[in-house]
Amino acid sequence: MPFEASHAQSPEAPQGAQRPRRHHRHHRPALTLGVFRHDGEWKIYSSFERAVAYPNRDLAVQVAETRALEAARRGVRVELFIQDENGELRQAALELR
């Protein structure tokens, strides 16, 4: 999942001046899904439920993409991360049809 960096004060700002707070709530995705290999199994991780294991990567990716697209069609902001066979992580682009 993405990390949030704290807001540092810029060097030009006078001491004691506060930067306006940004309201990130509307920009953050409401649903983040990830397909990762862990303990020899391909699993879908979500911040809202326990990880679910699948017999192979293809099925895990298919299920995660289906869930992400269904949520996106309902207007939910979604992020989907997928680990490749070689271990690299990428963010999947969701194409609404």
MDTraj code that builds the backbone (N, CA, C; nanometers):
import mdtraj as md
import numpy as np

residues = "MET PRO PHE GLU ALA SER HIS ALA GLN SER PRO GLU ALA PRO GLN GLY ALA GLN ARG PRO ARG ARG HIS HIS ARG HIS HIS ARG PRO ALA LEU THR LEU GLY VAL PHE ARG HIS ASP GLY GLU TRP LYS ILE TYR SER SER PHE GLU ARG ALA VAL ALA TYR PRO ASN ARG ASP LEU ALA VAL GLN VAL ALA GLU THR ARG ALA LEU GLU ALA ALA ARG ARG GLY VAL ARG VAL GLU LEU PHE ILE GLN ASP GLU ASN GLY GLU LEU ARG GLN ALA ALA LEU GLU LEU ARG".split()
xyz = np.array([
    [0.0834, -0.1176, 0.0000],
    [0.0000, 0.0000, 0.0000],
    [0.0879, 0.1239, 0.0000],
    [0.0375, 0.2360, -0.0528],
    [0.1172, 0.3569, -0.0576],
    [0.1436, 0.4115, 0.0818],
    [0.2578, 0.4776, 0.0960],
    [0.2920, 0.5406, 0.2223],
    [0.2631, 0.6885, 0.2120],
    [0.2271, 0.7488, 0.3241],
    [0.1986, 0.8905, 0.3246],
    [0.3129, 0.9621, 0.3936],
    [0.3729, 1.0552, 0.3251],
    [0.4813, 1.1328, 0.3842],
    [0.4217, 1.2509, 0.4578],
    [0.4808, 1.2859, 0.5700],
    [0.4319, 1.4020, 0.6426],
    [0.4696, 1.5275, 0.5655],
    [0.3932, 1.6313, 0.5839],
    [0.4181, 1.7563, 0.5140],
    [0.5282, 1.8324, 0.5858],
    [0.6369, 1.8543, 0.5179],
    [0.7466, 1.9315, 0.5746],
    [0.7269, 2.0774, 0.5390],
    [0.7701, 2.1636, 0.6261],
    [0.7575, 2.3054, 0.6006],
    [0.8645, 2.3463, 0.4999],
    [0.8284, 2.4265, 0.4024],
    [0.9251, 2.4693, 0.3022],
    [1.0224, 2.5683, 0.3639],
    [1.1472, 2.5742, 0.3126],
    [1.2457, 2.6651, 0.3693],
    [1.2058, 2.8117, 0.3558],
    [1.1214, 2.8464, 0.2570],
    [1.0821, 2.9851, 0.2365],
    [0.9749, 3.0320, 0.3348],
    [0.9048, 2.9401, 0.3971],
    [0.7950, 2.9779, 0.4865],
    [0.8499, 3.0381, 0.6148],
    [0.7906, 3.1472, 0.6607],
    [0.8368, 3.2057, 0.7860],
    [0.8121, 3.1102, 0.9014],
    [0.8966, 3.1216, 1.0019],
    [0.8811, 3.0333, 1.1176],
    [0.7457, 3.0570, 1.1808],
    [0.6825, 2.9499, 1.2215],
    [0.5518, 2.9578, 1.2859],
    [0.4362, 2.9562, 1.1872],
    [0.4647, 2.9806, 1.0592],
    [0.3582, 2.9782, 0.9593],
    [0.3200, 2.8337, 0.9322],
    [0.1926, 2.8099, 0.9197],
    [0.1459, 2.6742, 0.8920],
    [0.0971, 2.6662, 0.7494],
    [0.1282, 2.5559, 0.6880],
    [0.0780, 2.5319, 0.5529],
    [-0.0672, 2.4906, 0.5623],
    [-0.1474, 2.5279, 0.4638],
    [-0.2875, 2.4836, 0.4667],
    [-0.2938, 2.3320, 0.4577],
    [-0.3845, 2.2749, 0.5323],
    [-0.4017, 2.1293, 0.5297],
    [-0.4712, 2.0894, 0.4012],
    [-0.4222, 1.9828, 0.3449],
    [-0.4852, 1.9282, 0.2251],
    [-0.5797, 1.8178, 0.2681],
    [-0.6905, 1.8127, 0.2050],
    [-0.7883, 1.7085, 0.2358],
    [-0.7718, 1.5975, 0.1332],
    [-0.6946, 1.4964, 0.1710],
    [-0.6633, 1.3862, 0.0799],
    [-0.7745, 1.2823, 0.0732],
    [-0.8693, 1.2908, 0.1615],
    [-0.9716, 1.1866, 0.1681],
    [-1.0384, 1.1636, 0.0327],
    [-1.0602, 1.2689, -0.0418],
    [-1.1305, 1.2549, -0.1692],
    [-1.0386, 1.2033, -0.2799],
    [-0.9095, 1.2088, -0.2569],
    [-0.8151, 1.1637, -0.3577],
    [-0.7662, 1.0213, -0.3324],
    [-0.7811, 0.9740, -0.2121],
    [-0.7364, 0.8384, -0.1799],
    [-0.8358, 0.7368, -0.2358],
    [-0.7853, 0.6255, -0.2818],
    [-0.8780, 0.5219, -0.3291],
    [-0.9555, 0.4626, -0.2113],
    [-1.0796, 0.4283, -0.2365],
    [-1.1614, 0.3659, -0.1336],
    [-1.1312, 0.2165, -0.1239],
    [-1.0737, 0.1606, -0.2292],
    [-1.0431, 0.0186, -0.2323],
    [-0.9043, -0.0012, -0.2926],
    [-0.8183, -0.0678, -0.2196],
    [-0.6868, -0.1042, -0.2705],
    [-0.6762, -0.2555, -0.2652],
    [-0.6443, -0.3155, -0.3797],
    [-0.6275, -0.4599, -0.3897],
    [-0.4861, -0.4884, -0.4374],
    [-0.4312, -0.5992, -0.3908],
    [-0.2993, -0.6409, -0.4347],
    [-0.2937, -0.7906, -0.4551],
    [-0.2292, -0.8333, -0.5632],
    [-0.2072, -0.9754, -0.5906],
    [-0.0590, -1.0008, -0.5707],
    [-0.0265, -1.0819, -0.4690],
    [0.1122, -1.1089, -0.4329],
    [0.1333, -1.2573, -0.4073],
    [0.2563, -1.3028, -0.4278],
    [0.2934, -1.4396, -0.3937],
    [0.3515, -1.4363, -0.2529],
    [0.2929, -1.5176, -0.1639],
    [0.3380, -1.5226, -0.0252],
    [0.3238, -1.6659, 0.0246],
    [0.4279, -1.7155, 0.0856],
    [0.4287, -1.8540, 0.1359],
    [0.3939, -1.9554, 0.0275],
    [0.4398, -1.9300, -0.0952],
    [0.4185, -2.0240, -0.2044],
    [0.2806, -2.0199, -0.2665],
    [0.1961, -1.9235, -0.2257],
    [0.0605, -1.9139, -0.2797],
    [0.0373, -1.7736, -0.3349],
    [-0.0450, -1.7663, -0.4378],
    [-0.0877, -1.6370, -0.4900],
    [-0.2104, -1.5935, -0.4128],
    [-0.2040, -1.4726, -0.3579],
    [-0.3119, -1.4237, -0.2717],
    [-0.3562, -1.2846, -0.3146],
    [-0.4832, -1.2572, -0.2874],
    [-0.5373, -1.1228, -0.3052],
    [-0.5467, -1.0606, -0.1671],
    [-0.4847, -0.9449, -0.1541],
    [-0.4876, -0.8709, -0.0291],
    [-0.5753, -0.7474, -0.0458],
    [-0.6481, -0.7166, 0.0599],
    [-0.7327, -0.5983, 0.0638],
    [-0.7272, -0.5435, 0.2055],
    [-0.7439, -0.4153, 0.2180],
    [-0.7425, -0.3561, 0.3518],
    [-0.8696, -0.3859, 0.4298],
    [-0.9699, -0.4437, 0.3648],
    [-1.0979, -0.4667, 0.4301],
    [-1.1273, -0.6120, 0.4663],
    [-1.0431, -0.7035, 0.4235],
    [-1.0707, -0.8449, 0.4526],
    [-0.9408, -0.9238, 0.4565],
    [-0.9494, -1.0462, 0.5029],
    [-0.8316, -1.1330, 0.5086],
    [-0.7849, -1.1683, 0.3675],
    [-0.6562, -1.1983, 0.3570],
    [-0.6003, -1.2409, 0.2283],
    [-0.6639, -1.3732, 0.1870],
    [-0.6896, -1.3855, 0.0576],
    [-0.7513, -1.5066, 0.0032],
    [-0.6526, -1.5691, -0.0950],
    [-0.6227, -1.6978, -0.0756],
    [-0.5284, -1.7701, -0.1616],
    [-0.6013, -1.8323, -0.2805],
    [-0.5306, -1.8357, -0.3938],
    [-0.5832, -1.8959, -0.5162],
    [-0.4830, -1.9982, -0.5670],
    [-0.5290, -2.0988, -0.6442],
    [-0.4399, -2.2062, -0.6878],
    [-0.3300, -2.1610, -0.7841],
    [-0.3502, -2.0446, -0.8512],
    [-0.2470, -1.9955, -0.9429],
    [-0.2604, -1.8447, -0.9597],
    [-0.1575, -1.7852, -1.0160],
    [-0.1526, -1.6396, -1.0335],
    [-0.2626, -1.5915, -1.1271],
    [-0.2837, -1.6619, -1.2394],
    [-0.3830, -1.6182, -1.3376],
    [-0.5214, -1.6039, -1.2764],
    [-0.5617, -1.7008, -1.1953],
    [-0.6935, -1.6936, -1.1326],
    [-0.6997, -1.5788, -1.0319],
    [-0.5948, -1.5596, -0.9543],
    [-0.5922, -1.4503, -0.8568],
    [-0.6031, -1.3150, -0.9273],
    [-0.5295, -1.2978, -1.0375],
    [-0.5344, -1.1723, -1.1122],
    [-0.6737, -1.1518, -1.1710],
    [-0.7316, -1.2574, -1.2266],
    [-0.8654, -1.2470, -1.2859],
    [-0.9685, -1.2046, -1.1817],
    [-0.9659, -1.2658, -1.0653],
    [-1.0614, -1.2319, -0.9591],
    [-1.0394, -1.0886, -0.9104],
    [-0.9144, -1.0496, -0.8905],
    [-0.8849, -0.9148, -0.8430],
    [-0.9279, -0.8092, -0.9453],
    [-0.9007, -0.8341, -1.0727],
    [-0.9411, -0.7392, -1.1766],
    [-1.0927, -0.7272, -1.1838],
    [-1.1631, -0.8393, -1.1706],
    [-1.3094, -0.8373, -1.1730],
    [-1.3627, -0.7548, -1.0569],
    [-1.3094, -0.7776, -0.9373],
    [-1.3523, -0.7000, -0.8199],
    [-1.3241, -0.5521, -0.8381],
    [-1.2052, -0.5201, -0.8878],
    [-1.1671, -0.3801, -0.9062],
    [-1.2573, -0.3115, -1.0089],
    [-1.2843, -0.3778, -1.1201],
    [-1.3693, -0.3193, -1.2239],
    [-1.5128, -0.3014, -1.1758],
    [-1.5641, -0.3989, -1.1023],
    [-1.7004, -0.3864, -1.0492],
    [-1.7099, -0.2664, -0.9557],
    [-1.6109, -0.2491, -0.8706],
    [-1.6110, -0.1349, -0.7778],
    [-1.5986, -0.0034, -0.8546],
    [-1.5107, 0.0005, -0.9547],
    [-1.4915, 0.1223, -1.0334],
    [-1.6191, 0.1606, -1.1078],
    [-1.6910, 0.0630, -1.1584],
    [-1.8181, 0.0909, -1.2280],
    [-1.9228, 0.1490, -1.1336],
    [-1.9120, 0.1182, -1.0047],
    [-2.0033, 0.1739, -0.9035],
    [-1.9573, 0.3123, -0.8569],
    [-1.8458, 0.3597, -0.9136],
    [-1.7969, 0.4912, -0.8768],
    [-1.6958, 0.4924, -0.7635],
    [-1.6490, 0.3752, -0.7222],
    [-1.5505, 0.3649, -0.6149],
    [-1.4115, 0.3875, -0.6732],
    [-1.3308, 0.4677, -0.6061],
    [-1.1913, 0.4872, -0.6495],
    [-1.1123, 0.3630, -0.6108],
    [-1.0412, 0.3038, -0.7074],
    [-0.9740, 0.1754, -0.6871],
    [-0.8278, 0.1825, -0.7310],
    [-0.7418, 0.1135, -0.6550],
    [-0.6038, 0.0881, -0.6951],
    [-0.5859, -0.0626, -0.6960],
    [-0.5165, -0.1128, -0.7975],
    [-0.4893, -0.2558, -0.8076],
    [-0.3405, -0.2742, -0.8364],
    [-0.2724, -0.3461, -0.7477],
    [-0.1308, -0.3756, -0.7635],
    [-0.1147, -0.5246, -0.7888],
    [-0.0288, -0.5585, -0.8857],
    [-0.0093, -0.6988, -0.9221],
    [0.1397, -0.7281, -0.9264],
    [0.1784, -0.8350, -0.8579],
    [0.3171, -0.8796, -0.8603],
    [0.3357, -0.9727, -0.9796],
    [0.4418, -0.9486, -1.0579],
    [0.4729, -1.0348, -1.1716],
    [0.5399, -1.1632, -1.1218],
    [0.5502, -1.2586, -1.2105],
    [0.6155, -1.3860, -1.1767],
    [0.7589, -1.3646, -1.1282],
    [0.8259, -1.2628, -1.1825],
    [0.9650, -1.2371, -1.1445],
    [0.9780, -1.1518, -1.0184],
    [0.8659, -1.1178, -0.9557],
    [0.8675, -1.0445, -0.8298],
    [0.8471, -0.8948, -0.8418],
    [0.8478, -0.8419, -0.9637],
    [0.8268, -0.6980, -0.9811],
    [0.6814, -0.6623, -0.9556],
    [0.6621, -0.5439, -0.9004],
    [0.5281, -0.4967, -0.8681],
    [0.4898, -0.3863, -0.9655],
    [0.3657, -0.3907, -1.0128],
    [0.3165, -0.2863, -1.1018],
    [0.1738, -0.2505, -1.0624],
    [0.1346, -0.1294, -1.0948],
    [-0.0031, -0.0893, -1.0722],
    [-0.0796, -0.1144, -1.2008],
    [-0.1879, -0.1874, -1.1897],
    [-0.2673, -0.2227, -1.3067],
    [-0.3561, -0.1062, -1.3484],
    [-0.3684, -0.0870, -1.4783],
    [-0.4598, 0.0133, -1.5326],
    [-0.5962, -0.0528, -1.5488],
    [-0.6980, 0.0117, -1.4987],
    [-0.8334, -0.0439, -1.5089],
    [-0.9038, 0.0214, -1.6258],
    [-0.9494, -0.0605, -1.7194],
    [-1.0206, -0.0108, -1.8362],
    [-1.1686, -0.0397, -1.8213],
    [-1.2459, 0.0647, -1.8007],
    [-1.3906, 0.0482, -1.7891],
    [-1.4503, 0.0359, -1.9272],
    [-1.5293, -0.0659, -1.9462],
    [-1.5935, -0.0880, -2.0778],
    [-1.7404, -0.0731, -2.0658],
])
top = md.Topology()
chain = top.add_chain()
for i, resn in enumerate(residues, 1):
    res = top.add_residue(resn, chain, resSeq=i)
    for name in ("N", "CA", "C"):
        top.add_atom(name, md.element.get_by_symbol(name[0]), res)
traj = md.Trajectory(xyz[None], top)
